[in-house]
Amino acid sequence: MSKLFNAFLVFSLCSLSFTACFLPQDQDDDFEPPPPPAAAQFIHQNPEMGSVEILFDGGLVTSVSYGEVSAAVSLPQGEGAFSFRYAGAPSTFFESELYTLEARVYTFALVPDAFAENNILDLSAASPEPEEDQHWVRLINLSDVQEGRLFRGRDELITLPLDENPSAYIAVESASSTSVSLSDSNGAPISIQDGIQLPSGGASLLMISGSDADDSVKIKAVALDIERLSLVEPGLNTSTAE
């Protein structure tokens, strides 16, 4: 009887072990990670405007003041429009077209009347496909310099005035650190910016701003590829000094 009971016990344990292989498993095989976020950043280059708040689909995204580029704000993929209002104002002064946000960077610049009738430039056109050892740059001239030549190191990149402002994307050799300079039509230097990063497979907006009259012309690289950005949550004060 004892031998029979022991045999039955062994059989039962084996059966349970075998059956357990087919029981529902608490695994994450069906787990789907959330879709990657979109990102939005804002450039304030209009000295006639104070601090401006930006909303998306009615919710506050960030605020930005003159001379600043906001940190990149993380936004879920989805449909909505960007709107702009003066800080503390009850209503907006501009609303963008309707977007279906994708996992890339959306960039807007607040500029004087001379550059855009509604003071908002949409710079969100997607950059071309990334390539190894290459970087895409797009130029925008928000300065009062009407003629000149822009150099990357010793190589001439483009001449002013731009055929289009902002320009089309231009492919350049990538670099961990390089200089970008602006000279007048006679070759005299106006502005030199060292330490500009043009990483492989990336894209940047090269922004020229300021006035030649008071030697305030500056060149700034603004990242346009989401892989290079540290994203912040919407609604925070995310402005950074230029």
C-alpha positions as a Markdown table, in Angstrom:
| # | Residue | x | y | z |
|---|---|---|---|---|
| 1 | Met | 0.0 | 0.0 | 0.0 |
| 2 | Ser | 2.8 | 2.4 | 0.9 |
| 3 | Lys | 4.6 | 1.6 | -2.5 |
| 4 | Leu | 1.3 | 2.3 | -4.3 |
| 5 | Phe | 0.8 | 5.6 | -2.5 |
| 6 | Asn | 4.4 | 6.7 | -3.2 |
| 7 | Ala | 4.0 | 5.8 | -6.9 |
| 8 | Phe | 0.7 | 7.8 | -7.1 |
| 9 | Leu | 2.4 | 10.8 | -5.4 |
| 10 | Val | 5.3 | 10.8 | -7.9 |
| 11 | Phe | 2.9 | 10.5 | -10.8 |
| 12 | Ser | 0.8 | 13.4 | -9.4 |
| 13 | Leu | 3.8 | 15.7 | -9.0 |
| 14 | Cys | 5.0 | 14.9 | -12.5 |
| 15 | Ser | 1.6 | 15.6 | -13.9 |
| 16 | Leu | 1.3 | 18.9 | -12.1 |
| 17 | Ser | 4.8 | 20.0 | -13.3 |
| 18 | Phe | 3.9 | 19.1 | -16.9 |
| 19 | Thr | 0.6 | 20.8 | -16.7 |
| 20 | Ala | 2.1 | 24.0 | -15.3 |
| 21 | Cys | 4.0 | 24.5 | -18.5 |
| 22 | Phe | 0.6 | 25.1 | -20.2 |
| 23 | Leu | -0.9 | 27.2 | -17.5 |
| 24 | Pro | -1.3 | 31.0 | -18.3 |
| 25 | Gln | 2.0 | 32.7 | -17.6 |
| 26 | Asp | 2.3 | 36.1 | -16.1 |
| 27 | Gln | 4.7 | 37.4 | -18.7 |
| 28 | Asp | 5.1 | 40.6 | -20.6 |
| 29 | Asp | 5.2 | 39.0 | -24.0 |
| 30 | Asp | 2.2 | 41.1 | -25.1 |
| 31 | Phe | 3.5 | 44.3 | -23.5 |
| 32 | Glu | 3.9 | 47.1 | -26.1 |
| 33 | Pro | 6.0 | 50.1 | -25.0 |
| 34 | Pro | 4.4 | 53.5 | -25.4 |
| 35 | Pro | 5.2 | 55.2 | -28.7 |
| 36 | Pro | 8.2 | 57.6 | -28.6 |
| 37 | Pro | 7.2 | 61.2 | -27.9 |
| 38 | Ala | 7.3 | 64.2 | -30.1 |
| 39 | Ala | 9.3 | 67.3 | -29.1 |
| 40 | Ala | 8.7 | 71.0 | -29.5 |
| 41 | Gln | 11.1 | 73.9 | -28.9 |
| 42 | Phe | 10.7 | 77.6 | -29.3 |
| 43 | Ile | 13.2 | 80.4 | -30.3 |
| 44 | His | 12.4 | 84.0 | -29.2 |
| 45 | Gln | 14.1 | 86.6 | -31.4 |
| 46 | Asn | 11.6 | 89.4 | -31.3 |
| 47 | Pro | 12.7 | 92.3 | -29.1 |
| 48 | Glu | 9.3 | 93.9 | -29.3 |
| 49 | Met | 7.7 | 90.9 | -27.5 |
| 50 | Gly | 7.9 | 90.1 | -23.8 |
| 51 | Ser | 7.6 | 86.7 | -22.4 |
| 52 | Val | 5.4 | 84.4 | -24.5 |
| 53 | Glu | 3.5 | 81.3 | -23.4 |
| 54 | Ile | 2.9 | 78.4 | -25.8 |
| 55 | Leu | 0.0 | 76.0 | -25.6 |
| 56 | Phe | -0.7 | 72.8 | -27.5 |
| 57 | Asp | -4.3 | 71.7 | -27.9 |
| 58 | Gly | -5.2 | 74.2 | -25.2 |
| 59 | Gly | -2.7 | 73.0 | -22.6 |
| 60 | Leu | 0.3 | 75.1 | -21.5 |
| 61 | Val | 3.5 | 73.7 | -22.9 |
| 62 | Thr | 6.2 | 76.3 | -21.9 |
| 63 | Ser | 7.1 | 79.9 | -21.9 |
| 64 | Val | 10.1 | 81.7 | -23.5 |
| 65 | Ser | 11.5 | 85.2 | -23.3 |
| 66 | Tyr | 13.5 | 87.3 | -25.8 |
| 67 | Gly | 16.9 | 86.0 | -26.6 |
| 68 | Glu | 16.1 | 82.5 | -25.3 |
| 69 | Val | 15.7 | 79.0 | -26.9 |
| 70 | Ser | 13.4 | 76.8 | -24.9 |
| 71 | Ala | 14.4 | 73.4 | -23.7 |
| 72 | Ala | 12.7 | 70.7 | -25.8 |
| 73 | Val | 9.3 | 69.8 | -24.4 |
| 74 | Ser | 8.0 | 66.2 | -24.6 |
| 75 | Leu | 4.6 | 65.8 | -26.2 |
| 76 | Pro | 2.6 | 62.7 | -26.9 |
| 77 | Gln | 2.0 | 61.8 | -30.5 |
| 78 | Gly | -1.4 | 63.0 | -31.5 |
| 79 | Glu | -3.4 | 65.8 | -33.1 |
| 80 | Gly | -3.6 | 69.4 | -32.1 |
| 81 | Ala | -2.5 | 73.0 | -32.8 |
| 82 | Phe | 0.1 | 75.2 | -31.2 |
| 83 | Ser | -1.1 | 78.6 | -29.9 |
| 84 | Phe | 0.8 | 81.6 | -28.6 |
| 85 | Arg | -0.2 | 84.2 | -26.0 |
| 86 | Tyr | 1.6 | 87.0 | -24.1 |
| 87 | Ala | 2.4 | 85.9 | -20.6 |
| 88 | Gly | -0.7 | 86.5 | -18.4 |
| 89 | Ala | -3.0 | 87.4 | -21.4 |
| 90 | Pro | -6.5 | 85.9 | -21.5 |
| 91 | Ser | -6.3 | 85.0 | -25.2 |
| 92 | Thr | -3.9 | 83.9 | -27.8 |
| 93 | Phe | -2.5 | 86.1 | -30.6 |
| 94 | Phe | -1.7 | 83.2 | -33.1 |
| 95 | Glu | -2.7 | 79.6 | -33.6 |
| 96 | Ser | -0.8 | 77.2 | -35.9 |
| 97 | Glu | -2.2 | 74.8 | -38.4 |
| 98 | Leu | -3.4 | 71.5 | -37.1 |
| 99 | Tyr | -0.6 | 69.0 | -36.6 |
| 100 | Thr | -0.5 | 65.2 | -36.2 |
| 101 | Leu | 2.6 | 65.1 | -34.0 |
| 102 | Glu | 5.2 | 62.4 | -34.9 |
| 103 | Ala | 8.3 | 61.4 | -33.0 |
| 104 | Arg | 10.5 | 64.3 | -34.2 |
| 105 | Val | 11.2 | 67.9 | -33.3 |
| 106 | Tyr | 8.8 | 70.8 | -34.0 |
| 107 | Thr | 10.5 | 74.2 | -33.9 |
| 108 | Phe | 9.0 | 77.7 | -34.0 |
| 109 | Ala | 10.7 | 81.1 | -33.9 |
| 110 | Leu | 9.2 | 84.3 | -32.7 |
| 111 | Val | 10.5 | 87.0 | -35.0 |
| 112 | Pro | 10.0 | 90.7 | -36.0 |
| 113 | Asp | 7.5 | 91.7 | -38.7 |
| 114 | Ala | 10.3 | 91.9 | -41.3 |
| 115 | Phe | 10.6 | 88.1 | -41.2 |
| 116 | Ala | 7.0 | 86.9 | -40.8 |
| 117 | Glu | 3.7 | 88.7 | -41.0 |
| 118 | Asn | 2.3 | 87.0 | -37.9 |
| 119 | Asn | 5.7 | 87.0 | -36.1 |
| 120 | Ile | 5.8 | 83.2 | -36.0 |
| 121 | Leu | 8.2 | 81.2 | -38.2 |
| 122 | Asp | 7.4 | 77.5 | -38.5 |
| 123 | Leu | 10.8 | 75.7 | -38.8 |
| 124 | Ser | 9.3 | 72.2 | -38.3 |
| 125 | Ala | 10.1 | 70.8 | -41.8 |
| 126 | Ala | 11.6 | 67.4 | -41.3 |
| 127 | Ser | 15.3 | 67.0 | -42.0 |
| 128 | Pro | 16.4 | 64.5 | -44.7 |
| 129 | Glu | 17.3 | 61.0 | -43.7 |
| 130 | Pro | 20.4 | 60.9 | -41.5 |
| 131 | Glu | 23.7 | 59.5 | -42.9 |
| 132 | Glu | 26.9 | 58.4 | -41.2 |
| 133 | Asp | 29.7 | 61.0 | -41.1 |
| 134 | Gln | 27.3 | 63.7 | -42.4 |
| 135 | His | 25.3 | 66.4 | -40.7 |
| 136 | Trp | 22.3 | 68.4 | -42.1 |
| 137 | Val | 22.3 | 72.2 | -41.5 |
| 138 | Arg | 19.6 | 74.7 | -42.2 |
| 139 | Leu | 20.4 | 78.4 | -42.1 |
| 140 | Ile | 18.2 | 81.2 | -40.9 |
| 141 | Asn | 19.3 | 84.9 | -40.9 |
| 142 | Leu | 17.5 | 86.9 | -38.2 |
| 143 | Ser | 20.2 | 89.6 | -38.1 |
| 144 | Asp | 20.5 | 92.9 | -40.0 |
| 145 | Val | 23.5 | 91.7 | -42.0 |
| 146 | Gln | 22.3 | 91.8 | -45.6 |
| 147 | Glu | 25.4 | 90.7 | -47.4 |
| 148 | Gly | 28.2 | 88.3 | -46.3 |
| 149 | Arg | 29.7 | 84.9 | -46.4 |
| 150 | Leu | 29.3 | 82.1 | -43.9 |
| 151 | Phe | 32.2 | 79.7 | -43.3 |
| 152 | Arg | 32.4 | 76.4 | -41.6 |
| 153 | Gly | 36.1 | 76.3 | -40.7 |
| 154 | Arg | 37.8 | 77.5 | -43.9 |
| 155 | Asp | 35.1 | 76.2 | -46.2 |
| 156 | Glu | 32.5 | 78.6 | -47.5 |
| 157 | Leu | 29.1 | 77.3 | -46.5 |
| 158 | Ile | 26.7 | 79.8 | -48.0 |
| 159 | Thr | 26.4 | 83.5 | -49.0 |
| 160 | Leu | 24.0 | 86.2 | -47.8 |
| 161 | Pro | 21.4 | 87.1 | -48.7 |
| 162 | Leu | 19.9 | 83.6 | -48.6 |
| 163 | Asp | 17.9 | 82.5 | -51.6 |
| 164 | Glu | 15.3 | 81.3 | -49.0 |
| 165 | Asn | 15.2 | 82.4 | -45.4 |
| 166 | Pro | 15.3 | 79.9 | -43.8 |
| 167 | Ser | 17.4 | 78.0 | -46.3 |
| 168 | Ala | 17.0 | 74.5 | -47.6 |
| 169 | Tyr | 18.9 | 71.8 | -45.8 |
| 170 | Ile | 22.6 | 71.5 | -46.6 |
| 171 | Ala | 24.8 | 68.4 | -46.1 |
| 172 | Val | 28.1 | 69.0 | -44.4 |
| 173 | Glu | 30.8 | 66.8 | -42.9 |
| 174 | Ser | 30.1 | 65.9 | -39.3 |
| 175 | Ala | 32.4 | 67.2 | -36.5 |
| 176 | Ser | 32.5 | 66.9 | -32.8 |
| 177 | Ser | 33.6 | 70.5 | -32.6 |
| 178 | Thr | 34.0 | 73.1 | -35.3 |
| 179 | Ser | 33.9 | 76.9 | -35.9 |
| 180 | Val | 31.4 | 78.8 | -37.9 |
| 181 | Ser | 32.1 | 82.3 | -38.9 |
| 182 | Leu | 30.4 | 85.2 | -40.8 |
| 183 | Ser | 32.4 | 87.8 | -42.8 |
| 184 | Asp | 31.2 | 90.7 | -44.8 |
| 185 | Ser | 31.3 | 90.7 | -48.6 |
| 186 | Asn | 34.9 | 92.1 | -48.5 |
| 187 | Gly | 36.1 | 89.3 | -46.2 |
| 188 | Ala | 36.2 | 91.2 | -42.9 |
| 189 | Pro | 35.1 | 89.1 | -40.0 |
| 190 | Ile | 31.8 | 89.9 | -38.3 |
| 191 | Ser | 31.2 | 87.0 | -36.0 |
| 192 | Ile | 33.0 | 83.8 | -35.1 |
| 193 | Gln | 31.5 | 81.0 | -33.0 |
| 194 | Asp | 33.8 | 78.1 | -31.9 |
| 195 | Gly | 32.8 | 74.8 | -30.4 |
| 196 | Ile | 29.7 | 74.1 | -32.6 |
| 197 | Gln | 28.8 | 70.4 | -32.6 |
| 198 | Leu | 27.7 | 68.8 | -35.9 |
| 199 | Pro | 27.4 | 65.1 | -34.9 |
| 200 | Ser | 27.2 | 62.3 | -37.4 |
| 201 | Gly | 23.6 | 61.6 | -38.5 |
| 202 | Gly | 22.3 | 64.7 | -36.9 |
| 203 | Ala | 20.6 | 68.0 | -38.0 |
| 204 | Ser | 20.8 | 71.5 | -36.8 |
| 205 | Leu | 19.5 | 75.0 | -37.4 |
| 206 | Leu | 22.3 | 77.6 | -37.7 |
| 207 | Met | 20.8 | 80.8 | -36.6 |
| 208 | Ile | 22.3 | 84.2 | -37.2 |
| 209 | Ser | 21.0 | 87.0 | -35.0 |
| 210 | Gly | 21.8 | 90.5 | -33.7 |
| 211 | Ser | 23.1 | 93.7 | -35.3 |
| 212 | Asp | 26.3 | 94.5 | -37.0 |
| 213 | Ala | 26.1 | 98.1 | -35.8 |
| 214 | Asp | 26.8 | 97.2 | -32.2 |
| 215 | Asp | 28.9 | 94.1 | -32.9 |
| 216 | Ser | 26.2 | 91.9 | -31.4 |
| 217 | Val | 25.9 | 89.4 | -34.3 |
| 218 | Lys | 25.8 | 85.8 | -33.0 |
| 219 | Ile | 25.7 | 82.4 | -34.6 |
| 220 | Lys | 24.0 | 79.6 | -32.7 |
| 221 | Ala | 23.4 | 76.0 | -33.5 |
| 222 | Val | 20.0 | 74.6 | -32.4 |
| 223 | Ala | 19.6 | 70.8 | -32.5 |
| 224 | Leu | 16.8 | 69.5 | -34.6 |
| 225 | Asp | 17.1 | 65.8 | -34.1 |
| 226 | Ile | 15.3 | 64.3 | -31.1 |
| 227 | Glu | 18.2 | 61.9 | -30.2 |
| 228 | Arg | 20.3 | 64.8 | -29.1 |
| 229 | Leu | 17.7 | 66.5 | -26.9 |
| 230 | Ser | 17.0 | 66.2 | -23.2 |
| 231 | Leu | 13.2 | 66.4 | -23.0 |
| 232 | Val | 11.2 | 68.1 | -20.2 |
| 233 | Glu | 7.6 | 67.7 | -19.3 |
| 234 | Pro | 5.1 | 70.3 | -20.6 |
| 235 | Gly | 4.0 | 73.1 | -18.4 |
| 236 | Leu | 7.5 | 73.8 | -16.9 |
| 237 | Asn | 9.5 | 76.9 | -17.2 |
| 238 | Thr | 11.9 | 75.5 | -19.7 |
| 239 | Ser | 13.6 | 78.6 | -21.2 |
| 240 | Thr | 17.4 | 78.6 | -21.5 |
| 241 | Ala | 19.6 | 81.6 | -22.2 |
| 242 | Glu | 21.0 | 81.9 | -25.7 |
